[in-house]
Amino acid sequence: MVVKRLTFAYLLAVGVASIALGCTLSPEAKKARHWNRGVTFFEEGKYHEAVIEFRNVVALDPNHAGAYYRMGVAAFELGNGPLAFGALTKSLELNPARPDARLKLASLLLGAREWAKAREQLQAVLAKDATNHEARLLMGALYEGEGNRERAIREVGAAVAEQPTDPKAHAALAELLRAEGVPQKAEQHLLEAIRLAPTTLEHRLRLADLYRRFGRPQRAEETYKEAIGIDDAGAPRAKLALADFYDAQGRREEARALLAEILAKDPEQLPARRGLVNILLKEGKLGDARNEVKTLLAKSPSDVEGHYYQGRLELEDGRTQEAIQEILKAVKVEPRFAEAHHALGMAYLKNGDVQQAKQAFKKALTINPNFTAAAIQLAELHLRSRAPDPAIEELTRVLKREPRNGPARLLLAEAYVAKRVWTKAEAEYQEALRLDPRQALPQFLLGRLYLAQRNETRALTAFEAALLIQPDWVAPLAGIVDTHLRRRDSDQALGRVRRQLQAAPQAAPLYNLLGRVHRARKEDAQAEVAFKKAIEMDPRLMAPYLELVRLHAEAGTYDKAAQELEAALKQTPNSPPALMLLALVHEQQGHVDQAVALYEKVLRLVPDFPPAANNLAWHLTERGDIERAMLLAQRAKEAMPNEPRVSDTLAWIYYKRGVYARALELLKDSARELPDSPVIQYHLGMVHLKRGERAAARQALERALRLSRTFPGAREAEQALTELGKKG
């Protein structure tokens, strides 16, 4: 909605008139003049101007109930809730007998979810007139807000029966029937509302939304287009609704064209600009989105959605503090902006503040209990915090209203796994498969579940089923290979990887897995070939670099490896894989400065090369450049969210910043994936120590030193254990 501005001519006229007449008019005459102007502006829909005039009236006569009432209604129409509430409350103090003031005040209170106070106002009206039609409609809204939909439908249905020619009553009943899941009856009442008020835009938009919600997209589109044709004044709003429909249908080019059409006719149409920003963000066109947000905030510096979108863009750029500040501006102005609270939670989470993230997600759910994304995110945080019970509660609520929500069902299964309630976990995985048999993930997770129960036969069957669905996915094949290697059957492991490579010959991670099997068989030459093939096919993979370095470490051939890589770089000096490998070799030889210089060169060549970003972040952390290290580590984490070494680097940066809760979550995930990494165990122990969890710290540090006595940080681990012994 474009906010109306007071014209210069109006302000000038008021000023001149005040100067000319201020000394000649009596207070009563001044009051009458302001009152008459205010009424005229009010009746013309010029609510800004009306508010100013009625303010002048009450300044002259603080007991003018009518002026307070009209000021309250004008403020209500402008969406100024605080002013409307104050003015209407004052009007009732002066004249308690005004039912229209009570009804407006009740509407405000319902919007603020102040059920008890709204009931008080409505009951006062109904006590004097039990048949008051508007009061009965508002009572229906009150019952709905309190969760008593059956009574709400009964109340509004009675109002419709008493006044069957009121289109507003039919529309209100339709909304309740839609929420109850009775679309046919809701459609009948909306069609009747349209018959009774054919030029009312709202009824057609609600009908289109009904068709859209209940799977009738063609009728929805037709109805939106009918709404556009009603009148020119309502066309922009109807076009906005149609653009939103196109966006939801994945028809974003049509949505953008419609929004551009609105803006071409009226560049001040801020809702259209907001819609355009939203689509650009979804499409990943961040540069265009930034330009539109800049224009939006230039036209309306306090625009709530403008600051929300600016915060999201800051978050995309990795500037979490700036993102938090922008989103806080939005929620300060509009505390009930659920999406902004969700975005704030994501920003807090990225900044390592898990508790504040939880509070933000909870706030979003308080405002909108059906906000699925916030509920799933909160449940995931509960699980990370080793609190499966509240996660189960959140996810059960989600699935009650959205039984086909796959991510929620899989997360619920994970919560049951955390509680070791195997039968319920299996049932949820099986239900996810029943809903969508084409998913590989539930089969893989079933395999992990069966392994946890030491049922290798069923685990292998589930992993094989996952590979049938997604042949290039390495995780289920790794499960099969590890199972065969545990059984000391490397022939089976090798044969299975080779068969899968025939099914997915372009899958680089499979070559890394092939190299691992050759290493297990002590076939180092074949392993080296496989690891190099993986890097050749996908230079961004981190694991094969580390596997190659491990091969050279075991063979004691770092010097030879460095010579070969330097010779290769003379031929192709800007090869990121060769530079990356040479950096790793220098790292292992203790040549840290050379390694850092090479990582910097890789990132100049390929700014989003995650292995180099991760390793450089590690070294910058050790050198005290925490801010740049954080940016690089977050970039690596976004590119490789499931890589445990990347999580370890990011966790160590959080440790250095004193954000121990986020560090612990990341390290627990890393330790679960790489339980035999002494560095990760050392980091885990140090975080536990900072949190005062002495027993857990001792356990992790002792495990780190059992695994190795020479890892980076071994001396610090020994010192920490000594201190624990002194205090223990």
C-alpha positions in Angstrom: 0.0 0.0 0.0 1.4 3.4 -1.0 1.2 5.8 2.0 -0.6 9.0 1.2 1.4 12.2 1.9 0.1 15.5 3.0 0.3 17.9 0.1 2.4 21.1 0.4 -0.7 23.0 -0.8 -2.7 21.6 2.1 -0.1 22.4 4.7 0.4 25.9 3.3 -3.4 26.5 3.3 -3.7 25.4 6.9 -0.7 27.6 7.9 -2.0 30.7 6.1 -5.5 30.2 7.4 -4.2 29.8 11.0 -2.2 33.0 10.7 -5.1 34.9 9.2 -7.8 33.6 11.5 -6.0 32.5 14.6 -6.4 35.9 16.3 -10.1 36.4 15.3 -11.8 33.0 15.9 -13.0 31.9 19.3 -12.0 28.5 20.7 -15.4 27.2 19.9 -15.2 28.4 16.3 -11.8 26.9 15.9 -13.0 23.6 17.3 -16.0 23.6 14.9 -13.7 24.5 11.9 -11.3 21.6 12.7 -14.2 19.2 13.3 -15.9 20.1 10.0 -12.6 19.7 8.1 -11.9 16.5 9.8 -15.3 15.0 9.0 -14.9 16.1 5.3 -11.5 14.5 5.1 -12.7 11.4 6.9 -15.7 11.0 4.4 -13.3 11.5 1.5 -11.0 8.7 2.8 -8.1 11.2 3.5 -7.3 9.7 6.8 -3.9 11.3 7.4 -5.5 14.7 7.0 -8.5 13.7 9.2 -6.2 12.6 12.0 -4.5 15.9 12.1 -7.8 17.8 12.2 -9.2 15.6 15.0 -6.0 16.0 17.0 -6.6 19.8 16.8 -10.2 19.2 18.0 -9.2 17.2 21.1 -6.4 19.7 21.8 -9.1 22.4 22.1 -11.6 20.1 23.8 -10.1 17.0 25.6 -13.6 15.7 26.3 -14.7 15.5 22.7 -15.7 11.8 22.4 -16.7 12.1 18.8 -13.3 13.4 17.7 -11.5 10.6 19.6 -13.7 8.1 17.9 -13.2 9.4 14.4 -9.5 9.7 15.0 -9.4 6.1 16.2 -11.3 4.9 13.1 -9.0 6.9 10.8 -5.9 5.5 12.5 -7.4 2.0 12.2 -7.8 2.5 8.4 -4.2 3.7 8.2 -3.0 0.6 10.0 -1.7 2.7 13.0 -2.7 0.3 15.7 -1.3 2.2 18.8 -3.0 5.5 17.8 -6.3 3.7 17.0 -6.2 1.8 20.3 -5.5 4.9 22.4 -8.1 7.1 20.6 -10.9 4.5 20.7 -10.2 3.7 24.4 -10.4 7.4 25.2 -13.7 7.7 23.3 -15.2 4.9 25.4 -14.0 6.5 28.6 -15.9 9.7 27.6 -18.9 7.9 26.0 -19.2 4.2 27.1 -22.5 3.8 25.1 -20.9 3.8 21.7 -21.1 0.2 20.3 -19.3 1.2 17.1 -16.2 2.2 19.1 -16.3 -1.1 21.0 -16.5 -3.1 17.8 -13.5 -1.2 16.3 -11.5 -1.7 19.5 -12.5 -5.4 19.6 -11.1 -5.8 16.0 -7.8 -4.3 17.1 -7.7 -6.6 20.1 -8.4 -9.6 18.0 -5.6 -8.7 15.7 -3.3 -8.5 18.7 -4.6 -11.9 20.0 -5.8 -10.3 23.1 -8.8 -12.7 23.4 -10.0 -11.8 26.9 -10.0 -8.1 26.3 -11.7 -8.5 22.9 -14.4 -10.7 24.6 -15.0 -7.9 27.2 -15.8 -5.4 24.5 -18.0 -7.7 22.4 -20.0 -8.9 25.4 -20.6 -5.3 26.4 -22.1 -4.7 22.9 -24.1 -8.0 22.9 -25.4 -7.3 26.4 -27.3 -4.3 25.0 -28.1 -5.8 21.6 -27.9 -9.6 21.4 -28.6 -9.5 17.7 -25.8 -7.1 16.8 -24.6 -8.6 13.5 -21.0 -7.3 13.5 -20.5 -8.3 17.1 -21.6 -11.9 16.3 -19.2 -12.0 13.3 -16.4 -10.8 15.6 -17.3 -13.4 18.2 -16.8 -16.0 15.5 -13.3 -14.6 14.9 -12.7 -14.7 18.7 -13.8 -18.4 19.0 -11.5 -19.2 16.1 -8.6 -17.4 17.7 -9.2 -19.4 20.9 -9.2 -22.7 19.0 -12.9 -23.4 19.2 -13.6 -23.6 15.4 -16.8 -25.6 15.9 -18.4 -22.8 17.9 -17.0 -20.1 15.5 -18.7 -21.8 12.6 -22.0 -22.1 14.6 -21.8 -18.4 15.6 -21.0 -17.0 12.1 -23.5 -19.5 10.5 -26.2 -18.1 12.7 -25.3 -14.5 11.6 -25.5 -15.6 8.0 -28.9 -17.1 8.5 -30.2 -13.9 10.2 -28.7 -11.7 7.4 -28.3 -13.8 4.3 -27.8 -10.7 2.1 -24.6 -9.7 3.9 -21.6 -10.6 1.7 -19.2 -10.0 4.5 -20.9 -12.6 6.6 -20.7 -15.2 3.8 -17.0 -14.4 3.3 -16.3 -14.8 7.0 -18.1 -18.2 7.1 -16.2 -19.3 4.0 -12.9 -18.6 5.7 -13.8 -20.7 8.6 -15.0 -23.6 6.4 -11.8 -23.4 4.4 -9.8 -23.7 7.6 -12.0 -26.6 8.6 -11.1 -28.4 5.3 -14.6 -28.1 3.7 -13.7 -26.4 0.4 -16.9 -27.1 -1.4 -19.1 -25.3 1.2 -16.5 -22.5 1.5 -16.7 -22.0 -2.3 -20.5 -21.8 -2.2 -20.4 -19.0 0.4 -17.7 -17.1 -1.5 -19.7 -17.3 -4.7 -22.7 -16.0 -2.9 -20.6 -13.1 -1.5 -19.5 -12.3 -5.0 -23.1 -12.4 -6.3 -24.1 -10.0 -3.5 -21.1 -7.7 -4.0 -19.7 -8.3 -7.5 -17.3 -5.3 -7.4 -15.7 -6.3 -4.0 -12.1 -7.3 -4.8 -11.5 -9.2 -1.5 -14.1 -11.9 -2.1 -12.7 -12.8 -5.5 -9.1 -12.9 -4.1 -10.3 -15.2 -1.3 -12.0 -17.5 -3.8 -8.8 -17.6 -5.9 -6.8 -18.5 -2.8 -9.3 -21.2 -2.0 -8.9 -22.8 -5.4 -5.1 -22.5 -5.1 -5.0 -24.1 -1.7 -7.2 -27.0 -2.7 -5.5 -28.0 -5.9 -7.5 -26.2 -8.6 -4.7 -24.0 -10.1 -6.6 -23.3 -13.4 -9.6 -22.0 -11.6 -7.4 -20.0 -9.3 -5.6 -18.3 -12.2 -9.0 -17.5 -13.9 -10.4 -16.0 -10.7 -7.3 -13.8 -10.1 -7.6 -12.5 -13.7 -11.3 -11.8 -13.1 -10.3 -9.8 -10.0 -7.9 -7.8 -12.1 -10.7 -6.8 -14.4 -13.0 -5.5 -11.7 -11.6 -1.9 -11.5 -8.4 -0.1 -12.1 -8.0 0.9 -8.4 -7.9 -2.7 -7.3 -5.9 -4.0 -10.2 -2.4 -3.7 -8.7 -3.4 -5.7 -5.6 -5.0 -8.4 -7.8 -1.9 -8.5 -10.0 0.3 -8.8 -6.9 -1.8 -11.8 -5.8 -1.5 -13.4 -9.3 2.2 -12.8 -9.3 2.5 -14.6 -6.0 0.5 -17.4 -7.5 2.8 -17.6 -10.5 5.8 -17.6 -8.1 4.3 -20.5 -6.1 3.7 -22.4 -9.4 7.3 -22.0 -10.4 6.3 -19.6 -13.2 8.7 -16.9 -12.0 9.3 -15.3 -15.4 5.6 -14.6 -15.6 5.6 -13.4 -12.0 8.5 -11.0 -12.6 6.8 -9.7 -15.8 3.6 -8.9 -13.9 5.5 -7.1 -11.1 7.5 -5.1 -13.6 4.2 -4.1 -15.3 2.9 -2.8 -12.0 6.1 -0.9 -11.3 6.2 0.6 -14.8 2.8 2.2 -14.2 3.6 3.2 -10.6 7.2 3.0 -9.3 5.9 3.9 -5.8 4.1 0.5 -5.6 6.3 -0.8 -2.8 4.5 -4.2 -2.4 5.4 -5.0 -6.0 9.0 -4.1 -5.4 9.0 -6.3 -2.3 7.6 -9.2 -4.4 10.2 -8.7 -7.0 13.0 -8.8 -4.3 11.5 -12.0 -3.0 11.6 -13.7 -6.4 15.2 -12.5 -7.2 16.3 -14.0 -3.9 14.8 -17.3 -4.7 16.5 -17.3 -8.1 19.8 -16.5 -6.5 20.1 -13.2 -8.4 21.6 -11.4 -5.4 23.0 -8.4 -7.4 19.6 -7.6 -8.8 18.0 -8.1 -5.4 20.5 -5.7 -3.8 19.6 -3.0 -6.3 15.9 -3.4 -5.7 16.3 -3.4 -1.9 18.4 -0.2 -2.2 15.6 1.4 -4.2 13.0 0.1 -1.7 14.8 1.6 1.3 15.6 4.8 -0.6 11.8 5.3 -1.2 10.9 4.1 2.3 13.8 4.1 4.8 11.9 2.5 7.6 10.3 -0.2 5.3 10.0 -3.3 7.4 10.3 -5.8 4.6 13.2 -3.8 3.1 15.2 -4.2 6.3 14.2 -7.9 6.4 15.4 -8.5 2.9 18.6 -6.4 3.5 19.3 -8.7 6.5 18.8 -11.8 4.3 21.3 -10.4 1.7 23.8 -9.6 4.5 23.4 -13.2 5.6 24.0 -14.5 2.1 27.3 -12.5 2.0 28.4 -14.0 5.3 28.0 -10.8 7.3 26.1 -12.2 10.2 26.3 -9.3 12.6 25.1 -6.9 9.9 22.3 -9.3 9.1 21.2 -9.5 12.7 21.1 -5.7 13.0 19.0 -5.3 9.8 16.5 -8.0 10.8 16.2 -6.6 14.3 15.2 -3.3 12.7 12.3 -5.1 11.1 11.1 -7.0 14.2 11.4 -3.8 16.3 8.8 -2.1 14.0 6.8 -5.2 13.4 7.2 -7.6 16.3 4.7 -10.1 14.8 6.7 -10.6 11.6 7.1 -14.4 11.8 9.4 -14.7 8.7 11.7 -12.1 10.1 12.0 -14.0 13.4 12.8 -17.1 11.4 15.5 -15.2 9.5 16.9 -13.9 12.7 17.1 -17.4 14.0 19.1 -18.5 11.0 21.4 -15.5 11.4 22.0 -16.3 15.1 22.6 -19.9 14.2 25.2 -18.9 11.6 26.8 -16.7 14.2 27.1 -19.6 16.6 24.5 -18.5 19.1 22.3 -21.5 19.4 20.2 -20.4 22.4 19.2 -17.1 20.7 18.5 -19.0 17.5 16.1 -21.3 19.5 14.4 -18.3 21.0 13.9 -16.7 17.6 12.4 -19.8 16.1 10.1 -20.2 19.1 9.0 -16.6 18.7 8.2 -17.3 15.0 6.1 -20.3 16.1 4.3 -18.2 18.8 3.2 -15.8 16.1 2.5 -18.5 13.5 2.1 -22.0 15.1 1.9 -23.5 11.6 5.3 -22.1 10.5 6.7 -25.4 9.3 10.3 -24.2 8.5 10.7 -22.7 11.9 9.3 -25.9 13.6 11.7 -28.1 11.7 14.7 -25.9 12.4 13.8 -25.8 16.1 13.4 -29.6 16.2 16.8 -29.9 14.5 18.4 -27.7 17.2 16.8 -29.8 19.9 18.3 -32.9 18.4 21.7 -31.2 18.1 21.4 -30.4 21.8 20.7 -34.1 22.6 17.1 -33.2 23.5 15.0 -35.6 21.4 11.8 -35.3 23.3 11.0 -31.6 22.5 12.1 -32.4 18.9 9.5 -35.2 18.8 6.8 -32.9 20.1 7.5 -30.3 17.4 7.7 -32.7 14.6 4.6 -34.6 15.6 2.7 -31.3 15.4 4.1 -30.7 12.0 3.1 -34.1 10.7 -0.4 -33.9 12.2 -1.1 -31.1 9.8 1.3 -32.1 7.0 1.5 -35.9 7.0 3.3 -35.9 3.7 6.2 -33.7 4.9 9.2 -35.9 4.1 12.0 -33.9 5.9 9.9 -33.7 9.1 9.2 -37.4 9.0 12.9 -38.3 8.5 13.9 -35.9 11.3 11.3 -37.5 13.6 12.9 -40.9 12.8 16.3 -39.5 13.7 14.9 -38.3 17.0 13.7 -41.8 17.8 17.1 -43.1 16.8 18.6 -40.7 19.4 16.3 -42.3 22.0 17.2 -45.8 20.7 13.5 -46.4 20.1 14.3 -48.6 17.0 10.8 -49.7 16.2 9.3 -46.2 16.0 12.4 -45.0 14.0 12.0 -47.8 11.5 8.2 -47.2 11.2 8.9 -43.5 10.3 11.5 -44.4 7.7 9.2 -47.0 6.2 6.3 -44.4 6.1 8.7 -42.0 4.3 9.4 -44.7 1.7 5.7 -45.5 1.3 4.9 -41.8 0.6 7.7 -41.5 -1.9 9.4 -44.9 -3.0 11.8 -43.0 -5.3 13.8 -41.5 -2.3 17.2 -43.0 -1.7 17.7 -41.2 1.6 15.2 -43.2 3.8 16.7 -46.5 2.5 20.2 -45.3 3.4 19.0 -44.2 6.9 17.4 -47.6 7.4 20.7 -49.1 6.6 22.4 -47.1 9.3 19.6 -48.0 11.7 20.1 -51.7 11.0 23.9 -51.3 11.5 23.2 -49.6 14.9 21.2 -52.8 15.8 24.1 -54.9 14.5 22.0 -56.4 11.7 24.5 -56.3 8.9 22.3 -58.4 6.5 19.4 -56.0 6.6 21.7 -53.0 6.5 23.3 -54.3 3.3 19.9 -54.9 1.7 18.9 -51.3 2.5 22.1 -49.8 1.2 21.7 -51.7 -2.0 18.1 -50.5 -2.4 19.4 -46.9 -2.0 22.0 -47.4 -4.7 19.3 -48.8 -7.1 17.5 -45.4 -6.7 20.6 -43.2 -6.8 23.6 -45.1 -8.4 26.1 -42.2 -8.1 25.6 -41.6 -4.3 28.7 -42.7 -2.4 27.3 -42.9 1.1 25.3 -46.2 0.8 28.2 -47.7 -1.1 30.6 -46.6 1.6 28.2 -48.4 4.1 28.5 -51.6 2.0 32.2 -51.3 1.6 32.8 -50.7 5.3 30.7 -53.6 6.2 32.7 -55.9 3.9 36.0 -54.5 5.3 34.8 -55.1 8.8 34.2 -58.7 7.8 37.7 -58.8 6.4 36.4 -59.4 2.9 38.2 -56.9 0.8 37.6 -58.9 -2.4 33.8 -58.3 -1.9 34.4 -54.6 -1.2 36.6 -54.1 -4.3 34.2 -56.0 -6.6 31.2 -54.0 -5.3 32.9 -50.6 -5.9 33.9 -51.7 -9.4 30.4 -52.8 -10.3 29.0 -49.5 -9.1 31.5 -47.6 -11.2 30.1 -49.4 -14.2 26.6 -48.0 -13.3 27.9 -44.5 -12.5 31.3 -44.0 -14.3 31.2 -40.2 -13.9 30.8 -40.2 -10.1 34.2 -38.8 -8.7 33.5 -39.8 -5.1 33.3 -43.5 -6.2 36.9 -43.3 -7.3 37.9 -42.0 -3.9 36.1 -44.9 -2.4 38.0 -47.3 -4.8 41.2 -45.7 -3.6 40.3 -46.4 0.0 39.6 -50.1 -0.7 43.0 -50.4 -2.5 44.7 -48.8 0.5 43.0 -51.3 2.8 44.4 -54.0 0.5 47.9 -52.4 0.7 47.7 -51.7 -3.1 49.2 -48.2 -2.9 50.0 -47.7 -6.5 46.4 -48.5 -7.5 45.1 -46.3 -4.7 47.1 -43.4 -5.9 45.7 -43.8 -9.4 42.1 -43.9 -8.1 42.6 -40.8 -5.8 44.1 -38.8 -8.7 41.2 -39.8 -10.9 38.8 -38.6 -8.3 40.6 -35.2 -8.2 40.7 -35.0 -12.0 37.0 -35.5 -12.2 36.1 -33.1 -9.3 38.9 -30.9 -8.1 36.6 -29.5 -5.3 36.4 -32.8 -3.4 38.5 -32.7 -0.2 38.9 -36.3 0.7 41.1 -37.5 -2.2 43.7 -34.8 -1.5 44.0 -36.0 2.1 44.1 -39.6 1.1 47.0 -38.9 -1.3 48.9 -37.0 1.4 48.3 -39.9 3.7 49.8 -42.3 1.1 52.9 -40.1 0.8 53.1 -39.9 4.6 53.0 -43.7 5.0 55.6 -44.1 2.2 57.8 -41.3 3.4 57.8 -39.8 -0.1 57.0 -36.1 0.5 60.1 -34.8 -1.3 59.4 -36.9 -4.3 55.7 -35.8 -4.3 56.8 -32.1 -4.1 59.2 -32.5 -7.0 56.5 -34.1 -9.2 54.0 -31.4 -8.4 56.4 -28.6 -9.0 57.3 -30.1 -12.4 53.6 -30.4 -13.2 53.0 -26.8 -12.2 55.7 -25.6 -14.7 53.5 -27.0 -17.4 50.2 -25.7 -15.9 51.0 -23.1 -13.3 47.4 -22.3 -12.5 46.1 -25.8 -11.9 44.1 -25.6 -8.6 44.4 -29.4 -7.9 48.2 -29.4 -8.3 48.5 -26.2 -6.2 46.2 -27.7 -3.6 48.2 -30.9 -3.4 51.5 -29.1 -3.2 50.1 -26.9 -0.4 49.2 -30.1 1.5 52.6 -31.6 1.0 54.3 -28.4 2.3 52.0 -28.4 5.2 53.0 -31.9 6.2 56.7 -31.0 5.8 56.2 -28.0 8.2 56.5 -25.4 5.5 53.5 -23.5 6.6 54.3 -20.1 4.9 54.6 -21.9 1.5 51.3 -23.7 2.1 49.5 -20.6 3.0 50.8 -18.8 -0.1 49.6 -21.6 -2.3 46.1 -21.7 -0.6 45.9 -17.9 -1.3 46.8 -18.5 -4.9 44.2 -21.2 -5.3 41.5 -18.9 -3.9 42.6 -16.1 -6.2 42.1 -18.4 -9.1 38.9 -20.1 -7.8 37.4 -18.0 -5.0 34.8 -20.7 -4.1 37.3 -23.6 -3.9 36.3 -25.1 -0.5 39.3 -27.3 0.3 41.6 -24.3 0.0 39.2 -22.0 1.9 39.0 -24.5 4.8 42.7 -25.1 5.1 43.6 -21.4 4.8 40.9 -20.7 7.5 42.7 -23.1 9.8 46.1 -21.4 9.4 44.6 -17.9 9.7 42.9 -19.0 13.0 46.3 -20.1 14.3 47.7 -16.8 13.3 45.0 -14.8 15.0 43.1 -13.5 11.9 39.8 -14.8 13.3 37.5 -12.6 11.2 38.8 -13.6 7.8 39.1 -17.2 9.0 35.4 -17.2 9.9 34.4 -15.9 6.5 36.5 -18.6 4.7 35.3 -21.4 7.0 31.7 -20.4 6.6 32.1 -20.3 2.8 33.6 -23.8 2.9 30.8 -25.1 5.2 28.2 -23.8 2.8 29.9 -25.6 -0.1 30.6 -28.8 1.9 28.0 -29.0 4.7 28.6 -32.6 5.4 32.4 -32.6 5.4 33.5 -33.3 9.0 36.9 -31.7 8.6 35.3 -28.5 7.5 33.0 -28.6 10.5 36.0 -29.2 12.7 37.7 -26.0 11.3 34.6 -23.9 11.8 34.2 -25.4 15.3 37.8 -24.4 16.3 37.1 -20.9 15.1 34.0 -20.7 17.3 36.2 -22.1 20.2 38.7 -19.3 19.7 35.8 -16.8 19.8 34.4 -18.3 22.9 31.2 -19.6 21.3 31.4 -23.0 22.9 27.9 -24.2 22.4 28.1 -24.0 18.6 31.6 -25.4 18.6 30.4 -28.4 20.6 27.5 -29.1 18.2 29.9 -29.1 15.2 32.5 -31.2 16.9 30.1 -33.8 17.9 29.0 -34.2 14.3 32.6 -34.3 13.2 33.6 -36.9 15.8 30.6 -39.1 14.8 31.8 -39.1 11.2 35.6 -39.4 12.0 35.8 -41.1 15.4 39.5 -41.9 14.9 40.7 -38.4 14.2 43.0 -37.3 17.1 42.7 -33.6 16.2 38.9 -33.7 16.3 39.0 -35.5 19.7 41.5 -33.0 21.0 39.2 -30.1 19.9 36.2 -31.8 21.4 38.0 -32.3 24.7 39.1 -28.6 24.9 35.5 -27.4 24.2 34.2 -29.7 26.9 36.9 -28.3 29.2 35.8 -24.7 28.6 32.2 -25.6 29.3 33.2 -27.2 32.7 32.4 -30.7 31.5 35.4 -32.3 33.1 34.6 -36.0 32.6 33.7 -35.5 28.9 36.9 -33.4 28.4 39.1 -36.1 30.0 37.5 -38.8 27.9 38.0 -37.0 24.6 41.6 -35.8 25.4 42.7 -39.3 26.5 41.2 -40.8 23.3 43.1 -38.2 21.2 46.4 -39.2 22.8 45.7 -42.9 22.5 45.2 -42.4 18.8 48.4 -40.4 18.3 51.1 -38.6 20.3 52.3 -36.4 17.4 49.2 -34.6 16.1 49.1 -30.7 16.2 47.9 -29.9 19.7 49.2 -33.1 21.4 51.3 -31.1 23.8 48.4 -28.9 24.7 46.2 -32.0 25.2 48.8 -33.5 27.6 48.9 -30.2 29.5 45.1 -30.0 29.8 45.0 -33.6 31.1 47.7 -32.8 33.7 45.6 -29.8 34.9 42.5 -32.0 35.0 44.4 -34.5 37.1 45.6 -31.8 39.6 42.0 -30.5 40.0 40.3 -33.9 39.8 
